[in-house]
Amino acid sequence: MNWLRLKYSYLFIIMISSILNGCSSLTRHPESGYYEGRQKSQAEQFYHEKAAFETTEASNELGLRNKVDKDRGDYEMLASRIQLHRLEKALESDREKQQYFNVKPYFASDEERIYFLSLQTFEQKNRFIQNMPNLTAADSNSPELQEAVDTGDIVLGMTKKSVKESWGEPESVEVAGNPIYGNERWRYTRNVASENGGNKEFRLIYFESGRVAGWEKH
């Protein structure tokens, strides 16, 4: 990580800490633009609310919410997730988005995703992808995933291919937003045994970036 990334990570951490603590611990200079003695401008209010939204969104995704522990490195995790969201939103062409979101689940960490998105050209990113070790095993299941497939079950992190191997083709597929992102909801109807002989059970599987993120039955 170069000095510029360190600088912005440090600024992110300060921002996150301020928002999560309600900014109560900061002492502001009267000319800072954020002095309590005067009302914020519309621009200041906009950027403050935007930063607060980004922090809430990232903390919810990471399961932190109000349980942020600075000694555990939570601020750094939040800073990385916020920076990642900004870089993802900065992708302009469908070509760039497809390149990134196709491999997003196979990155080892947010830091690796940030590094990838910081590469300057499409070709540089392609070379990075070709050297990703996780992609060589992308179509094969780990022992845990394979066991779930063999027993007709699903687990978090499963690919669409593995879900089809376990449950077959879905009855219907709903896509949330741009299909490039891999956010979908699959619907299945299963016959399950009951005291009355059998009932139909409806199951929904939710995918984020092409991987199982959750499910529900009704």
C-alpha positions as CSV (number, residue, x, y, z in Angstrom):
1,M,0.0,0.0,0.0
2,N,1.6,3.3,-1.1
3,W,1.6,6.6,0.9
4,L,-1.5,7.9,-0.9
5,R,-3.6,4.9,0.0
6,L,-2.4,5.1,3.6
7,K,-3.4,8.8,3.7
8,Y,-6.9,8.1,2.4
9,S,-7.3,5.1,4.7
10,Y,-6.4,7.3,7.7
11,L,-8.9,10.0,6.6
12,F,-11.6,7.3,6.2
13,I,-10.9,6.0,9.7
14,I,-11.2,9.5,11.1
15,M,-14.5,10.1,9.2
16,I,-16.0,6.8,10.3
17,S,-15.0,7.3,13.9
18,S,-16.6,10.8,13.9
19,I,-19.8,9.6,12.4
20,L,-20.2,6.5,14.6
21,N,-19.5,8.6,17.7
22,G,-21.9,11.3,16.7
23,C,-19.0,13.7,16.3
24,S,-19.3,14.5,20.0
25,S,-15.7,14.1,20.8
26,L,-14.3,16.5,18.2
27,T,-13.3,20.1,18.9
28,R,-13.8,22.2,15.8
29,H,-12.1,25.4,15.0
30,P,-14.7,28.3,14.3
31,E,-13.3,28.7,10.8
32,S,-13.3,24.9,10.0
33,G,-16.7,25.0,8.3
34,Y,-18.1,22.6,10.8
35,Y,-18.2,24.7,13.9
36,E,-21.3,24.2,16.0
37,G,-21.8,27.9,16.4
38,R,-23.1,28.2,12.8
39,Q,-25.5,26.3,10.6
40,K,-24.0,23.9,8.0
41,S,-24.4,24.9,4.3
42,Q,-26.5,22.7,2.0
43,A,-23.3,21.3,0.5
44,E,-21.8,20.5,3.9
45,Q,-25.0,18.8,5.0
46,F,-25.1,16.8,1.8
47,Y,-21.6,15.5,2.2
48,H,-22.1,14.7,5.8
49,E,-25.3,12.8,5.1
50,K,-23.6,11.0,2.3
51,A,-20.7,9.9,4.5
52,A,-23.1,8.8,7.2
53,F,-25.1,6.7,4.7
54,E,-21.9,5.1,3.3
55,T,-20.8,4.2,6.8
56,T,-24.1,2.7,7.8
57,E,-24.3,0.7,4.5
58,A,-20.8,-0.7,5.0
59,S,-21.3,-1.5,8.7
60,N,-24.5,-3.3,8.0
61,E,-22.8,-5.4,5.3
62,L,-20.0,-6.3,7.7
63,G,-22.4,-7.1,10.5
64,L,-20.9,-4.4,12.7
65,R,-23.7,-1.9,13.1
66,N,-23.2,-0.5,16.7
67,K,-20.6,-3.0,17.7
68,V,-17.5,-1.3,16.2
69,D,-14.3,-2.2,18.1
70,K,-11.3,-0.1,17.2
71,D,-8.9,-2.5,18.8
72,R,-10.2,-5.3,16.5
73,G,-9.5,-3.2,13.4
74,D,-13.2,-2.5,12.6
75,Y,-12.5,1.1,11.5
76,E,-10.0,-0.2,9.0
77,M,-12.5,-2.8,7.7
78,L,-15.2,-0.1,7.4
79,A,-12.8,2.3,5.6
80,S,-11.9,-0.5,3.1
81,R,-15.5,-1.4,2.4
82,I,-16.5,2.3,1.9
83,Q,-13.5,2.8,-0.5
84,L,-14.5,-0.4,-2.3
85,H,-18.1,0.8,-2.8
86,R,-16.9,4.1,-4.2
87,L,-14.6,2.3,-6.7
88,E,-17.3,-0.1,-7.7
89,K,-19.7,2.8,-8.4
90,A,-17.0,4.6,-10.4
91,L,-17.0,1.7,-13.0
92,E,-18.5,3.3,-16.1
93,S,-18.8,0.8,-18.9
94,D,-20.6,-2.5,-19.0
95,R,-17.4,-4.1,-20.1
96,E,-15.6,-3.0,-17.0
97,K,-18.5,-4.0,-14.7
98,Q,-18.7,-7.4,-16.3
99,Q,-15.0,-8.0,-16.0
100,Y,-15.0,-7.1,-12.3
101,F,-18.3,-8.6,-11.1
102,N,-17.6,-11.9,-12.8
103,V,-14.6,-12.4,-10.5
104,K,-15.6,-10.4,-7.5
105,P,-16.5,-13.5,-5.4
106,Y,-13.1,-15.0,-5.9
107,F,-11.0,-12.2,-4.4
108,A,-9.5,-13.0,-1.0
109,S,-10.4,-9.6,0.6
110,D,-11.7,-6.1,0.1
111,E,-8.1,-4.9,-0.1
112,E,-7.5,-7.2,-3.0
113,R,-10.6,-5.9,-4.7
114,I,-9.5,-2.3,-4.1
115,Y,-6.1,-3.1,-5.6
116,F,-7.7,-4.6,-8.7
117,L,-10.1,-1.7,-9.2
118,S,-7.1,0.7,-8.8
119,L,-5.3,-0.8,-11.8
120,Q,-5.3,1.7,-14.6
121,T,-6.3,-0.3,-17.7
122,F,-8.6,-3.1,-18.7
123,E,-5.6,-5.1,-19.9
124,Q,-3.8,-4.8,-16.6
125,K,-6.9,-6.1,-14.9
126,N,-7.2,-9.0,-17.3
127,R,-3.6,-10.0,-16.6
128,F,-4.3,-9.8,-12.8
129,I,-7.4,-12.1,-13.3
130,Q,-5.3,-14.6,-15.3
131,N,-3.0,-15.0,-12.3
132,M,-5.7,-15.3,-9.7
133,P,-5.2,-18.8,-8.0
134,N,-8.8,-18.9,-6.8
135,L,-10.1,-18.9,-10.3
136,T,-8.4,-22.2,-11.1
137,A,-10.7,-23.9,-8.7
138,A,-13.7,-21.7,-9.3
139,D,-15.8,-24.5,-10.9
140,S,-14.9,-27.2,-8.4
141,N,-16.4,-27.5,-4.9
142,S,-14.7,-27.6,-1.6
143,P,-15.3,-30.8,0.4
144,E,-18.0,-29.0,2.4
145,L,-19.8,-27.7,-0.7
146,Q,-19.5,-31.0,-2.4
147,E,-21.1,-32.7,0.6
148,A,-24.0,-30.3,0.5
149,V,-24.5,-31.0,-3.2
150,D,-24.3,-34.8,-2.6
151,T,-27.0,-34.5,0.1
152,G,-29.2,-32.2,-1.9
153,D,-28.6,-29.2,0.4
154,I,-27.4,-25.6,-0.1
155,V,-25.0,-23.5,2.0
156,L,-23.8,-19.9,2.0
157,G,-21.3,-19.1,-0.7
158,M,-22.5,-21.7,-3.2
159,T,-22.2,-20.8,-6.8
160,K,-25.2,-21.0,-9.2
161,K,-23.6,-24.0,-10.8
162,S,-23.5,-25.8,-7.5
163,V,-27.1,-24.9,-6.6
164,K,-28.2,-26.4,-9.9
165,E,-26.3,-29.5,-9.2
166,S,-28.0,-29.8,-5.8
167,W,-31.5,-28.7,-6.6
168,G,-31.8,-28.6,-10.4
169,E,-33.0,-25.7,-12.5
170,P,-35.1,-23.1,-10.7
171,E,-38.7,-22.5,-11.6
172,S,-38.1,-18.8,-12.0
173,V,-35.3,-16.3,-11.8
174,E,-35.6,-12.7,-10.8
175,V,-32.8,-10.3,-11.4
176,A,-32.2,-7.3,-9.1
177,G,-30.7,-4.4,-11.0
178,N,-28.1,-4.9,-13.7
179,P,-27.6,-8.6,-14.5
180,I,-23.9,-8.0,-14.5
181,Y,-23.9,-7.8,-10.7
182,G,-25.1,-11.3,-10.3
183,N,-27.8,-10.4,-7.7
184,E,-30.7,-12.7,-8.3
185,R,-33.6,-14.5,-6.6
186,W,-34.3,-18.1,-7.6
187,R,-37.6,-19.8,-6.8
188,Y,-38.1,-23.6,-6.2
189,T,-41.2,-25.6,-5.3
190,R,-40.4,-28.8,-3.3
191,N,-42.6,-31.7,-2.2
192,V,-41.9,-32.4,1.5
193,A,-43.2,-35.2,3.7
194,S,-45.8,-34.4,6.4
195,E,-48.3,-36.0,8.6
196,N,-50.9,-35.5,5.9
197,G,-48.8,-37.3,3.3
198,G,-47.0,-34.4,1.7
199,N,-47.0,-30.6,1.2
200,K,-45.6,-28.2,-1.2
201,E,-42.8,-26.0,0.1
202,F,-41.8,-22.8,-1.7
203,R,-38.1,-21.9,-1.4
204,L,-36.3,-18.7,-2.4
205,I,-32.6,-18.5,-2.8
206,Y,-30.9,-15.1,-2.9
207,F,-27.6,-14.6,-4.7
208,E,-25.2,-11.7,-4.4
209,S,-22.3,-11.4,-6.9
210,G,-23.2,-14.9,-8.1
211,R,-23.0,-16.6,-4.7
212,V,-25.7,-17.8,-2.3
213,A,-26.2,-15.0,0.3
214,G,-29.4,-16.4,2.0
215,W,-32.7,-18.2,1.5
216,E,-36.2,-18.6,2.9
217,K,-39.0,-21.1,3.0
218,H,-42.7,-20.7,3.1
